[in-house]
Amino acid sequence: MDLNVLIRGQSNAQLFADRGGAAALEKGLESRLGVDVHLLYEFGTDSSTIHSATPFMTWDTEGQQASLLRYVNELPADIKDNPTATVWMHNEYDQQGSFSTEDWLREVRADADMVRDALGQDAATTPYTFVPIRYPYGGNWTPIGDGMATLDADASFNAEISWAAQSLTMDGDGWANSSHMGNADAVKLGGDLAASMAETLRPLANGSAPAVGEPAVVQPPAPVELSAGTGPDALVLKISQDAYQGPAQYTVFVDGVQVGGTFTASAAHSAGQSDTLSLKGDWAAGMHKVEVKFLNDAWGGSAATDRNLHVDAASYNGQAVVGAAQAVERDTQAGTFTFTEAAAPTAPDPVSITAGSGPDALVLKISQDAYQGSAQYTVSVDGVQVGGAFTASAWHSAGQSDTLTLKGDWAAGAHQVEVRFLNDAWGGSASTDRNLHVDGATYNGAAVTGAAATFKTAGAKGFAFAEAAPPVVQAGTAAADLFDATGAGGVFTGGGGRDLFVLERGDGHVTVTDFATRTDKLVFVDLDAADVSSAAAAQDGQQGLLVSYGDAGTVFLAGVASLAARDMAFG
């Protein structure tokens, strides 16, 4: 057995059909019911089911009414024989009119009789689903809402109300809460209607009409998640409602300033569900007052016909707000509660820690992002832990660092350092995340390249430093001698004769204790005169000349005041 879905209404019905909502409804029903679903709609012709910007209550019998019936009468016989559900969105434009509930009921009943006669079916196989659309203009919703509720309660008419459209963004005009649904709204509404209508249509899909007088149970709308505002702080409200002739609407103010626009509740309080409203801001330290203003109270004379708003709970930056839960039962008095923004904590002073012993010093600069306690860590050199477990103090956000000095007596060559972060913690956001930072390191006063690191999870990271080989001590003879410097540098004593001291890029610091000008010579390999400079200096209490060459090479000539061109050679 196939099913038909007749879509009718005004501009939002047209947008629903044109922007993917009808397709989503068809797909959703077919997947749930396992039958072919035929969408019945037309607009912009003389045989249309949808008439934009036309109040249903003022339809011309020979105009829009005739157009609708012409469409139905022209359907093929095999389509007309299918059970036909009507999705009715005729309500938004009519809110600008003036009529009573009785007027609306009379017109809708008469219209339904004509459509059912044209289909050749009765109420049992032609259920109606009324879909109220939020509309910011006009004030005559009550007769429409009361009329829908009356037909929903009238088993002989066979109708239900879906509030699925109440949670739409309604951004079809380029801004939220406008007159028309947007593309995403249409698709969402189609999916939501498929979910709610499937149970009503299932008996028809199975080939049996339900007994009129046993209306399907309408599932409450799903909770929605809404957000508004900007900033690092988050005030999260859990909201539900007692819906009656439409959902509850409300606004939220913090310290008298409205955050976001008008919100529409979706979750049913009776179902134990809640919407989630996240309000972002940057609130100063101290207490702040929240007002939840219920905008559209309605009362039909009983607890079952009473529209209310409920604040089920609230949290601020992840912490529960005591006293937030309350029922807001009147639109004349706002629900209120307070939350407190704690004063920003003062950053602790950086600490200086020393561990180990020996002539060498590896100095680490350490900071942390503290959360529920401070970061802890250990440091090992070549697999050997130096000291115990250290606790960071300085805050990375304050631009400060602890100073950890590790003493040792490390041999010449490369050494591997491992810093291990011991106690990571994560509270769900950047501000609730414990991290460790190595901001830098030096070894015997020289910066260590590649030492800086950030630890976002527990574990180890490493870097290396090098202990230079001790300088070479070499003494010459009374004859001419050749001294060839290396990366370890050296202390050279010529001892007489015409001595040559060979220097090149990458050599360590060299000291010549008895350089004789006009006799000895500095030989610079792969360098020229532009790469060499000199200046008076003192070393170990002795005056002399410091000659610099290449990128960082130096040679100290003890007791020498100046060099002549003949004292240097380049090759």
PANU-42387 format. One record per residue (C-alpha): x, y, z; residue in three letters. Coordinates in nm, 2 decimals. Each point is the difference from the previous one (the first is absolute). Layout:
<nodes>
NODE  X  Y  Z  ALA
...
</nodes>
This chain:
<nodes>
NODE  0.00  0.00  0.00  MET
NODE  0.12  0.35  -0.09  ASP
NODE  -0.06  0.32  0.20  LEU
NODE  -0.05  0.36  -0.10  ASN
NODE  0.10  0.31  0.19  VAL
NODE  -0.18  0.31  -0.11  LEU
NODE  0.19  0.32  0.09  ILE
NODE  -0.19  0.32  0.03  ARG
NODE  0.05  0.34  0.15  GLY
NODE  0.15  0.34  -0.07  GLN
NODE  0.35  0.13  -0.06  SER
NODE  0.17  -0.23  0.25  ASN
NODE  -0.18  -0.30  -0.15  ALA
NODE  0.15  0.11  -0.33  GLN
NODE  0.35  0.04  0.15  LEU
NODE  -0.04  -0.34  0.17  PHE
NODE  -0.08  -0.17  -0.33  ALA
NODE  0.26  0.20  -0.20  ASP
NODE  0.30  -0.02  0.24  ARG
NODE  0.02  -0.37  0.07  GLY
NODE  -0.25  -0.04  0.28  GLY
NODE  -0.25  -0.20  -0.21  ALA
NODE  0.27  -0.22  -0.13  ALA
NODE  0.13  -0.07  0.36  ALA
NODE  -0.36  -0.08  0.11  LEU
NODE  -0.05  -0.24  -0.29  GLU
NODE  0.34  -0.17  0.06  LYS
NODE  -0.06  -0.03  0.38  GLY
NODE  -0.35  -0.14  -0.04  LEU
NODE  0.10  -0.26  -0.26  GLU
NODE  0.30  -0.12  0.21  SER
NODE  -0.23  -0.04  0.31  ARG
NODE  -0.30  -0.14  -0.17  LEU
NODE  0.14  -0.20  -0.29  GLY
NODE  -0.25  0.13  -0.25  VAL
NODE  0.00  0.24  -0.29  ASP
NODE  -0.10  0.35  0.11  VAL
NODE  -0.14  0.24  -0.26  HIS
NODE  0.04  0.37  0.07  LEU
NODE  -0.29  0.21  -0.12  LEU
NODE  0.06  0.37  -0.03  TYR
NODE  0.01  0.27  -0.26  GLU
NODE  0.04  0.38  0.01  PHE
NODE  0.00  0.28  -0.25  GLY
NODE  -0.26  -0.15  -0.23  THR
NODE  -0.38  -0.01  -0.03  ASP
NODE  0.00  -0.34  0.16  SER
NODE  0.20  0.06  0.32  SER
NODE  -0.01  -0.13  0.35  THR
NODE  0.23  0.28  0.14  ILE
NODE  -0.10  0.36  -0.03  HIS
NODE  0.26  0.24  0.13  SER
NODE  -0.11  0.33  0.18  ALA
NODE  -0.36  -0.10  -0.01  THR
NODE  -0.20  -0.02  0.33  PRO
NODE  -0.19  -0.33  0.00  PHE
NODE  -0.29  0.18  0.17  MET
NODE  -0.05  0.23  -0.30  THR
NODE  0.04  -0.26  -0.27  TRP
NODE  -0.22  0.06  -0.31  ASP
NODE  -0.22  -0.30  -0.07  THR
NODE  0.06  0.04  -0.37  GLU
NODE  0.37  0.08  0.06  GLY
NODE  0.23  -0.18  0.24  GLN
NODE  -0.26  -0.25  0.12  GLN
NODE  -0.09  -0.09  -0.36  ALA
NODE  0.38  -0.03  -0.08  SER
NODE  0.05  -0.25  0.28  LEU
NODE  -0.30  -0.21  -0.09  LEU
NODE  0.10  0.01  -0.37  ARG
NODE  0.35  -0.14  0.10  TYR
NODE  -0.16  -0.28  0.20  VAL
NODE  -0.26  -0.09  -0.26  ASN
NODE  0.26  -0.02  -0.28  GLU
NODE  0.20  -0.26  0.19  LEU
NODE  0.02  -0.35  -0.16  PRO
NODE  -0.25  -0.24  0.14  ALA
NODE  0.27  -0.24  0.14  ASP
NODE  0.15  0.30  0.20  ILE
NODE  -0.34  0.12  0.12  LYS
NODE  -0.07  -0.35  0.14  ASP
NODE  0.31  0.02  0.23  ASN
NODE  -0.05  0.10  0.37  PRO
NODE  0.09  0.37  0.00  THR
NODE  0.15  0.19  0.29  ALA
NODE  -0.03  0.38  -0.01  THR
NODE  0.28  0.22  0.14  VAL
NODE  -0.17  0.33  0.07  TRP
NODE  0.22  0.31  0.04  MET
NODE  -0.29  0.25  -0.05  HIS
NODE  0.05  0.22  0.31  ASN
NODE  0.27  0.27  -0.02  GLU
NODE  -0.15  0.25  -0.24  TYR
NODE  -0.35  -0.04  0.16  ASP
NODE  0.13  0.14  0.33  GLN
NODE  -0.04  0.34  -0.15  GLN
NODE  -0.38  -0.05  -0.04  GLY
NODE  -0.29  0.05  0.23  SER
NODE  -0.22  -0.31  0.06  PHE
NODE  -0.11  -0.23  0.27  SER
NODE  0.08  -0.36  0.08  THR
NODE  -0.35  -0.10  -0.12  GLU
NODE  0.06  0.18  -0.33  ASP
NODE  0.33  -0.18  -0.05  TRP
NODE  -0.15  -0.34  0.09  LEU
NODE  -0.29  0.05  -0.24  ARG
NODE  0.23  0.08  -0.29  GLU
NODE  0.25  -0.28  0.07  VAL
NODE  -0.27  -0.27  0.04  ARG
NODE  -0.17  0.11  -0.32  ALA
NODE  0.33  0.00  -0.18  ASP
NODE  0.09  -0.35  0.13  ALA
NODE  -0.34  -0.14  -0.11  ASP
NODE  0.06  0.13  -0.35  MET
NODE  0.35  -0.15  -0.02  VAL
NODE  -0.11  -0.33  0.14  ARG
NODE  -0.30  -0.01  -0.25  ASP
NODE  0.24  0.07  -0.28  ALA
NODE  0.22  -0.29  0.11  LEU
NODE  -0.29  -0.22  0.05  GLY
NODE  0.11  -0.09  0.35  GLN
NODE  -0.11  0.07  0.36  ASP
NODE  0.18  0.12  0.31  ALA
NODE  0.13  -0.34  0.09  ALA
NODE  0.24  -0.01  -0.30  THR
NODE  0.07  0.38  -0.02  THR
NODE  0.16  0.11  0.32  PRO
NODE  0.11  0.36  0.05  TYR
NODE  0.32  0.13  0.15  THR
NODE  -0.01  0.37  0.10  PHE
NODE  0.34  0.16  0.01  VAL
NODE  0.00  0.34  0.17  PRO
NODE  0.26  0.24  -0.14  ILE
NODE  0.17  0.27  0.21  ARG
NODE  -0.10  0.34  -0.14  TYR
NODE  0.12  0.34  0.13  PRO
NODE  -0.29  0.20  -0.14  TYR
NODE  -0.37  0.01  0.09  GLY
NODE  -0.16  -0.08  0.33  GLY
NODE  -0.29  -0.23  -0.08  ASN
NODE  0.16  -0.34  0.07  TRP
NODE  -0.24  -0.10  0.28  THR
NODE  -0.30  -0.09  -0.22  PRO
NODE  0.22  -0.21  -0.23  ILE
NODE  0.17  -0.17  0.30  GLY
NODE  -0.32  -0.07  0.17  ASP
NODE  -0.16  -0.13  -0.32  GLY
NODE  0.29  -0.24  -0.06  MET
NODE  -0.02  -0.12  0.36  ALA
NODE  -0.38  -0.06  -0.05  THR
NODE  0.05  -0.20  -0.31  LEU
NODE  0.29  -0.20  0.16  ASP
NODE  -0.24  -0.09  0.28  ALA
NODE  -0.29  -0.08  -0.24  ASP
NODE  0.05  -0.37  -0.09  ALA
NODE  -0.24  0.02  -0.28  SER
NODE  0.22  0.25  -0.19  PHE
NODE  0.32  -0.20  0.04  ASN
NODE  0.27  0.26  0.05  ALA
NODE  0.31  0.06  0.20  GLU
NODE  0.22  0.30  0.07  ILE
NODE  0.38  -0.01  -0.06  SER
NODE  0.21  0.27  0.18  TRP
NODE  0.31  -0.10  -0.20  ALA
NODE  0.02  0.34  -0.17  ALA
NODE  0.03  0.19  0.33  GLN
NODE  0.37  -0.09  0.04  SER
NODE  0.10  0.13  -0.35  LEU
NODE  0.25  0.28  -0.04  THR
NODE  -0.24  0.18  -0.25  MET
NODE  0.29  0.17  -0.18  ASP
NODE  -0.14  -0.01  -0.35  GLY
NODE  0.00  0.38  -0.02  ASP
NODE  0.37  0.02  0.09  GLY
NODE  -0.04  0.03  0.37  TRP
NODE  -0.12  -0.22  0.28  ALA
NODE  -0.37  0.01  0.12  ASN
NODE  -0.11  0.15  -0.33  SER
NODE  -0.33  -0.08  -0.18  SER
NODE  0.13  -0.29  -0.21  HIS
NODE  0.19  -0.33  0.05  MET
NODE  0.35  -0.04  -0.15  GLY
NODE  0.14  -0.30  -0.19  ASN
NODE  0.13  -0.18  0.31  ALA
NODE  -0.34  0.07  0.17  ASP
NODE  -0.19  -0.16  -0.28  ALA
NODE  0.21  -0.32  0.00  VAL
NODE  -0.01  -0.03  0.38  LYS
NODE  -0.38  0.05  0.01  LEU
NODE  -0.04  -0.27  -0.27  GLY
NODE  0.20  -0.25  0.21  GLY
NODE  -0.18  0.09  0.32  ASP
NODE  -0.34  -0.03  -0.16  LEU
NODE  0.08  -0.34  -0.14  ALA
NODE  0.10  -0.12  0.34  ALA
NODE  -0.33  0.12  0.16  SER
NODE  -0.24  -0.08  -0.28  MET
NODE  0.13  -0.36  -0.06  ALA
NODE  -0.18  -0.14  0.30  GLU
NODE  -0.33  0.16  -0.11  THR
NODE  0.04  -0.13  -0.36  LEU
NODE  0.13  -0.35  0.09  ARG
NODE  -0.35  -0.16  0.02  PRO
NODE  -0.08  0.15  -0.34  LEU
NODE  0.33  -0.12  -0.15  ALA
NODE  -0.08  -0.35  0.14  ASN
NODE  -0.34  0.00  -0.19  GLY
NODE  -0.23  0.07  0.30  SER
NODE  -0.15  0.33  0.09  ALA
NODE  0.00  0.08  0.37  PRO
NODE  -0.34  0.04  0.17  ALA
NODE  -0.09  0.36  -0.01  VAL
NODE  -0.02  0.10  0.36  GLY
NODE  0.34  -0.14  0.09  GLU
NODE  0.24  0.28  -0.08  PRO
NODE  0.37  -0.09  -0.02  ALA
NODE  0.22  0.10  0.29  VAL
NODE  0.20  0.31  -0.10  VAL
NODE  0.36  -0.03  0.12  GLN
NODE  0.14  0.30  0.17  PRO
NODE  0.24  0.21  -0.20  PRO
NODE  0.37  -0.08  0.04  ALA
NODE  0.22  0.22  0.22  PRO
NODE  0.20  0.26  -0.18  VAL
NODE  0.34  0.16  0.06  GLU
NODE  0.02  0.38  -0.04  LEU
NODE  0.28  0.24  0.05  SER
NODE  0.05  0.38  0.01  ALA
NODE  0.26  0.26  0.09  GLY
NODE  0.38  -0.01  -0.02  THR
NODE  0.28  -0.03  0.26  GLY
NODE  0.20  -0.24  0.21  PRO
NODE  -0.26  -0.05  0.26  ASP
NODE  -0.30  -0.24  -0.04  ALA
NODE  -0.33  0.02  0.18  LEU
NODE  -0.20  -0.31  -0.09  VAL
NODE  -0.37  -0.02  0.07  LEU
NODE  -0.21  -0.32  -0.02  LYS
NODE  -0.35  0.10  -0.11  ILE
NODE  -0.33  -0.18  -0.05  SER
NODE  -0.37  0.09  -0.03  GLN
NODE  -0.36  -0.09  0.04  ASP
NODE  -0.12  0.07  -0.35  ALA
NODE  -0.36  0.11  -0.06  TYR
NODE  -0.12  0.15  -0.33  GLN
NODE  0.36  0.05  -0.10  GLY
NODE  0.34  -0.01  0.18  PRO
NODE  0.13  0.23  0.27  ALA
NODE  0.22  0.28  -0.10  GLN
NODE  0.25  0.19  0.21  TYR
NODE  0.30  0.23  0.02  THR
NODE  0.30  0.00  0.24  VAL
NODE  0.17  0.30  0.16  PHE
NODE  0.33  0.01  0.19  VAL
NODE  0.04  0.31  0.21  ASP
NODE  -0.29  0.17  -0.19  GLY
NODE  0.16  -0.06  -0.34  VAL
NODE  -0.18  -0.24  -0.24  GLN
NODE  0.21  -0.28  -0.13  VAL
NODE  -0.12  -0.12  -0.34  GLY
NODE  -0.35  0.04  -0.13  GLY
NODE  -0.33  -0.17  0.07  THR
NODE  0.03  -0.37  0.06  PHE
NODE  -0.26  -0.26  -0.06  THR
NODE  -0.02  -0.30  0.23  ALA
NODE  -0.03  -0.35  -0.15  SER
NODE  0.06  -0.27  0.27  ALA
NODE  -0.31  -0.11  0.19  ALA
NODE  0.03  0.02  0.38  HIS
NODE  -0.23  -0.29  0.04  SER
NODE  0.24  -0.22  -0.20  ALA
NODE  0.29  0.08  0.23  GLY
NODE  0.20  0.16  -0.28  GLN
NODE  0.17  0.34  -0.02  SER
NODE  0.12  0.23  -0.27  ASP
NODE  0.36  0.12  0.03  THR
NODE  0.05  0.38  -0.03  LEU
NODE  0.37  0.11  0.01  SER
NODE  0.06  0.37  0.06  LEU
NODE  0.35  0.12  -0.06  LYS
NODE  0.14  0.31  0.17  GLY
NODE  0.30  0.16  0.17  ASP
NODE  -0.14  0.07  0.35  TRP
NODE  0.22  0.18  0.25  ALA
NODE  0.08  -0.13  0.35  ALA
NODE  -0.29  0.01  0.24  GLY
NODE  -0.37  -0.09  0.02  MET
NODE  -0.23  0.03  -0.31  HIS
NODE  -0.38  -0.01  -0.02  LYS
NODE  -0.18  -0.21  -0.26  VAL
NODE  -0.36  0.07  -0.10  GLU
NODE  -0.20  -0.25  -0.21  VAL
NODE  -0.30  0.19  -0.14  LYS
NODE  -0.29  -0.22  -0.11  PHE
NODE  -0.17  0.18  -0.28  LEU
NODE  -0.33  -0.18  -0.10  ASN
NODE  -0.18  -0.15  0.29  ASP
NODE  -0.33  -0.17  -0.09  ALA
NODE  -0.27  -0.16  0.22  TRP
NODE  -0.29  -0.21  -0.12  GLY
NODE  -0.16  -0.06  0.34  GLY
NODE  0.18  -0.32  0.12  SER
NODE  0.35  -0.13  0.07  ALA
NODE  -0.01  -0.18  -0.34  ALA
NODE  -0.07  0.32  -0.18  THR
NODE  0.27  0.22  0.16  ASP
NODE  0.30  0.12  -0.19  ARG
NODE  0.30  0.03  0.24  ASN
NODE  0.38  0.04  -0.02  LEU
NODE  0.25  -0.20  0.22  HIS
NODE  0.36  0.07  0.08  VAL
NODE  0.11  -0.35  0.08  ASP
NODE  0.36  0.08  0.09  ALA
NODE  0.29  0.23  -0.08  ALA
NODE  0.38  -0.02  0.01  SER
NODE  0.27  0.27  -0.03  TYR
NODE  0.33  -0.10  -0.15  ASN
NODE  -0.08  -0.36  0.07  GLY
NODE  -0.11  0.04  0.36  GLN
NODE  -0.36  -0.04  0.11  ALA
NODE  -0.18  0.32  0.10  VAL
NODE  -0.19  -0.05  0.33  VAL
NODE  -0.35  0.14  0.00  GLY
NODE  -0.04  0.02  -0.38  ALA
NODE  -0.28  -0.27  -0.03  ALA
NODE  -0.35  0.15  0.00  GLN
NODE  -0.33  0.01  -0.18  ALA
NODE  -0.09  0.33  -0.17  VAL
NODE  -0.37  -0.02  -0.02  GLU
NODE  -0.09  0.36  -0.08  ARG
NODE  0.12  0.25  -0.26  ASP
NODE  -0.04  0.28  0.26  THR
NODE  0.29  -0.11  0.22  GLN
NODE  0.34  -0.12  -0.12  ALA
NODE  0.18  -0.29  0.15  GLY
NODE  0.33  0.11  0.16  THR
NODE  0.31  -0.15  0.14  PHE
NODE  0.37  0.10  0.04  THR
NODE  0.33  -0.13  -0.08  PHE
NODE  0.35  0.11  0.11  THR
NODE  0.31  0.05  -0.21  GLU
NODE  0.30  -0.06  0.22  ALA
NODE  0.27  0.25  0.02  ALA
NODE  0.30  -0.08  -0.22  ALA
NODE  0.26  -0.18  0.21  PRO
NODE  0.34  0.16  0.06  THR
NODE  0.28  -0.16  -0.18  ALA
NODE  0.25  -0.16  0.25  PRO
NODE  0.36  0.10  0.00  ASP
NODE  0.25  -0.19  -0.21  PRO
NODE  0.23  -0.23  0.20  VAL
NODE  0.37  -0.09  -0.04  SER
NODE  0.09  -0.37  0.06  ILE
NODE  0.34  -0.17  -0.01  THR
NODE  0.07  -0.37  -0.01  ALA
NODE  0.32  -0.21  -0.06  GLY
NODE  0.36  0.09  0.04  SER
NODE  0.30  0.07  -0.22  GLY
NODE  0.17  0.27  -0.20  PRO
NODE  -0.24  0.00  -0.29  ASP
NODE  -0.35  0.18  0.01  ALA
NODE  -0.30  -0.09  -0.21  LEU
NODE  -0.26  0.27  0.07  VAL
NODE  -0.37  -0.06  -0.11  LEU
NODE  -0.26  0.28  -0.01  LYS
NODE  -0.34  -0.16  0.10  ILE
NODE  -0.36  0.13  0.02  SER
NODE  -0.34  -0.16  0.01  GLN
NODE  -0.37  0.04  -0.07  ASP
NODE  -0.14  -0.09  0.35  ALA
NODE  -0.34  -0.17  0.04  TYR
NODE  -0.11  -0.17  0.32  GLN
NODE  0.36  -0.01  0.11  GLY
NODE  0.34  0.07  -0.14  SER
NODE  0.19  -0.19  -0.27  ALA
NODE  0.27  -0.25  0.12  GLN
NODE  0.29  -0.13  -0.20  TYR
NODE  0.34  -0.18  0.01  THR
NODE  0.32  0.06  -0.20  VAL
NODE  0.25  -0.27  -0.11  SER
NODE  0.33  0.04  -0.17  VAL
NODE  0.12  -0.30  -0.20  ASP
NODE  -0.27  -0.20  0.17  GLY
NODE  0.11  0.09  0.35  VAL
NODE  -0.26  0.20  0.20  GLN
NODE  0.15  0.32  0.15  VAL
NODE  -0.18  0.09  0.33  GLY
NODE  -0.35  -0.11  0.09  GLY
NODE  -0.35  0.10  -0.13  ALA
NODE  -0.01  0.38  -0.04  PHE
NODE  -0.32  0.22  0.03  THR
NODE  -0.04  0.29  -0.23  ALA
NODE  -0.10  0.34  0.14  SER
NODE  0.02  0.27  -0.27  ALA
NODE  -0.30  0.05  -0.22  TRP
NODE  0.06  -0.01  -0.37  HIS
NODE  -0.28  0.25  -0.05  SER
NODE  0.19  0.25  0.21  ALA
NODE  0.31  -0.02  -0.21  GLY
NODE  0.21  -0.12  0.29  GLN
NODE  0.22  -0.31  0.04  SER
NODE  0.14  -0.21  0.29  ASP
NODE  0.38  -0.06  -0.01  THR
NODE  0.11  -0.36  0.04  LEU
NODE  0.38  -0.03  0.02  THR
NODE  0.13  -0.36  -0.03  LEU
NODE  0.36  -0.05  0.09  LYS
NODE  0.22  -0.28  -0.14  GLY
NODE  0.34  -0.09  -0.14  ASP
NODE  -0.08  -0.11  -0.35  TRP
NODE  0.26  -0.13  -0.23  ALA
NODE  0.09  0.14  -0.34  ALA
NODE  -0.26  -0.07  -0.27  GLY
NODE  -0.38  0.01  -0.05  ALA
NODE  -0.24  -0.07  0.29  HIS
NODE  -0.37  -0.07  -0.02  GLN
NODE  -0.24  0.18  0.24  VAL
NODE  -0.35  -0.15  0.07  GLU
NODE  -0.27  0.21  0.17  VAL
NODE  -0.30  -0.21  0.11  ARG
NODE  -0.33  0.16  0.08  PHE
NODE  -0.17  -0.20  0.28  LEU
NODE  -0.35  0.12  0.07  ASN
NODE  -0.20  0.13  -0.29  ASP
NODE  -0.36  0.11  0.07  ALA
NODE  -0.28  0.11  -0.24  TRP
NODE  -0.33  0.16  0.10  GLY
NODE  -0.15  0.04  -0.35  GLY
NODE  0.13  0.34  -0.11  SER
NODE  0.32  0.19  -0.05  ALA
NODE  -0.04  0.18  0.33  SER
NODE  -0.04  -0.33  0.19  THR
NODE  0.31  -0.18  -0.14  ASP
NODE  0.32  -0.07  0.20  ARG
NODE  0.31  0.03  -0.22  ASN
NODE  0.37  0.02  0.04  LEU
NODE  0.24  0.23  -0.20  HIS
NODE  0.37  -0.01  -0.04  VAL
NODE  0.06  0.36  -0.10  ASP
NODE  0.37  -0.04  -0.07  GLY
NODE  0.33  -0.14  0.12  ALA
NODE  0.37  0.08  0.03  THR
NODE  0.31  -0.21  0.06  TYR
NODE  0.30  0.16  0.17  ASN
NODE  -0.15  0.34  -0.10  GLY
NODE  -0.06  -0.07  -0.37  ALA
NODE  -0.35  -0.03  -0.13  ALA
NODE  -0.11  -0.35  -0.10  VAL
NODE  -0.17  -0.01  -0.34  THR
NODE  -0.33  -0.20  -0.02  GLY
NODE  -0.06  -0.02  0.37  ALA
NODE  -0.34  0.19  0.01  ALA
NODE  -0.30  -0.23  0.01  ALA
NODE  -0.37  -0.02  0.11  THR
NODE  -0.14  -0.30  0.17  PHE
NODE  -0.38  -0.03  -0.05  LYS
NODE  -0.02  -0.36  0.11  THR
NODE  0.20  -0.20  0.25  ALA
NODE  0.32  -0.15  -0.14  GLY
NODE  0.36  0.08  -0.10  ALA
NODE  0.17  0.24  -0.24  LYS
NODE  0.37  0.05  -0.05  GLY
NODE  0.28  0.21  -0.13  PHE
NODE  0.38  -0.02  -0.01  ALA
NODE  0.29  0.21  0.12  PHE
NODE  0.38  -0.05  -0.07  ALA
NODE  0.29  0.01  0.24  GLU
NODE  0.30  0.13  -0.20  ALA
NODE  0.32  -0.19  0.01  ALA
NODE  0.27  0.15  0.23  PRO
NODE  0.24  0.24  -0.19  PRO
NODE  0.32  -0.15  -0.14  VAL
NODE  0.31  0.11  0.19  VAL
NODE  0.30  0.00  -0.24  GLN
NODE  0.35  0.13  0.05  ALA
NODE  0.24  0.06  -0.29  GLY
NODE  0.38  -0.01  -0.02  THR
NODE  0.27  0.25  -0.06  ALA
NODE  -0.04  -0.07  -0.38  ALA
NODE  -0.29  0.09  -0.22  ALA
NODE  -0.31  -0.19  0.09  ASP
NODE  -0.35  -0.05  -0.15  LEU
NODE  -0.31  0.02  0.23  PHE
NODE  -0.33  -0.11  -0.16  ASP
NODE  -0.31  0.10  0.21  ALA
NODE  -0.30  -0.23  0.02  THR
NODE  -0.36  0.03  0.12  GLY
NODE  0.13  -0.06  0.36  ALA
NODE  0.21  0.32  -0.02  GLY
NODE  0.34  0.00  0.17  GLY
NODE  0.27  0.17  0.20  VAL
NODE  0.31  0.03  -0.22  PHE
NODE  0.35  0.11  0.11  THR
NODE  0.24  0.04  -0.30  GLY
NODE  0.32  -0.01  0.19  GLY
NODE  0.21  0.18  -0.27  GLY
NODE  0.05  -0.01  -0.37  GLY
NODE  -0.24  0.11  -0.27  ARG
NODE  -0.31  -0.17  0.12  ASP
NODE  -0.32  -0.04  -0.21  LEU
NODE  -0.35  -0.01  0.17  PHE
NODE  -0.26  -0.14  -0.24  VAL
NODE  -0.36  0.10  0.06  LEU
NODE  -0.33  -0.06  -0.19  GLU
NODE  -0.37  0.02  0.05  ARG
NODE  -0.13  -0.23  0.27  GLY
NODE  0.31  0.00  0.21  ASP
NODE  -0.03  0.05  0.37  GLY
NODE  0.15  0.29  0.20  HIS
NODE  0.38  0.01  -0.02  VAL
NODE  0.24  0.17  0.23  THR
NODE  0.36  0.07  -0.12  VAL
NODE  0.22  0.07  0.30  THR
NODE  0.31  0.14  -0.18  ASP
NODE  -0.10  0.13  -0.34  PHE
NODE  0.29  0.19  -0.15  ALA
NODE  -0.10  0.27  -0.25  THR
NODE  0.21  0.03  -0.31  ARG
NODE  0.11  -0.36  0.06  THR
NODE  -0.30  -0.23  0.06  ASP
NODE  -0.30  0.00  -0.23  LYS
NODE  -0.37  -0.07  0.03  LEU
NODE  -0.11  -0.20  -0.31  VAL
NODE  -0.38  0.02  -0.07  PHE
NODE  -0.13  -0.27  -0.23  VAL
NODE  -0.28  0.08  -0.25  ASP
NODE  -0.03  0.35  0.15  LEU
NODE  0.11  0.34  -0.11  ASP
NODE  0.10  0.33  0.17  ALA
NODE  -0.37  0.12  0.01  ALA
NODE  -0.08  -0.30  0.22  ASP
NODE  0.25  0.10  0.27  VAL
NODE  -0.02  0.27  0.27  SER
NODE  0.19  0.06  0.33  SER
NODE  -0.04  0.19  0.32  ALA
NODE  0.19  0.04  0.32  ALA
NODE  -0.12  -0.24  0.27  ALA
NODE  0.09  -0.17  0.33  ALA
NODE  -0.01  -0.37  0.07  GLN
NODE  0.08  -0.16  0.34  ASP
NODE  0.13  0.34  0.12  GLY
NODE  0.24  0.04  -0.29  GLN
NODE  -0.03  0.27  -0.26  GLN
NODE  0.02  -0.08  -0.37  GLY
NODE  -0.17  0.01  -0.33  LEU
NODE  -0.32  -0.20  -0.09  LEU
NODE  -0.01  -0.09  -0.36  VAL
NODE  -0.35  -0.10  -0.14  SER
NODE  -0.04  -0.18  -0.33  TYR
NODE  -0.27  -0.17  -0.20  GLY
NODE  -0.34  -0.03  0.17  ASP
NODE  0.12  -0.06  0.36  ALA
NODE  0.36  -0.10  0.01  GLY
NODE  0.23  0.18  0.24  THR
NODE  0.37  -0.01  0.09  VAL
NODE  0.15  0.19  0.30  PHE
NODE  0.36  0.12  -0.05  LEU
NODE  0.14  0.05  0.35  ALA
NODE  0.22  0.32  0.04  GLY
NODE  -0.06  0.12  -0.36  VAL
NODE  -0.13  0.35  -0.06  ALA
NODE  -0.05  -0.01  -0.37  SER
NODE  0.06  -0.20  -0.32  LEU
NODE  0.16  0.11  -0.33  ALA
NODE  -0.11  -0.13  -0.33  ALA
NODE  0.31  -0.22  -0.02  ARG
NODE  -0.11  -0.18  0.32  ASP
NODE  -0.29  -0.16  -0.19  MET
NODE  -0.04  -0.22  -0.30  ALA
NODE  -0.32  -0.11  -0.19  PHE
NODE  -0.05  -0.30  -0.22  GLY
</nodes>
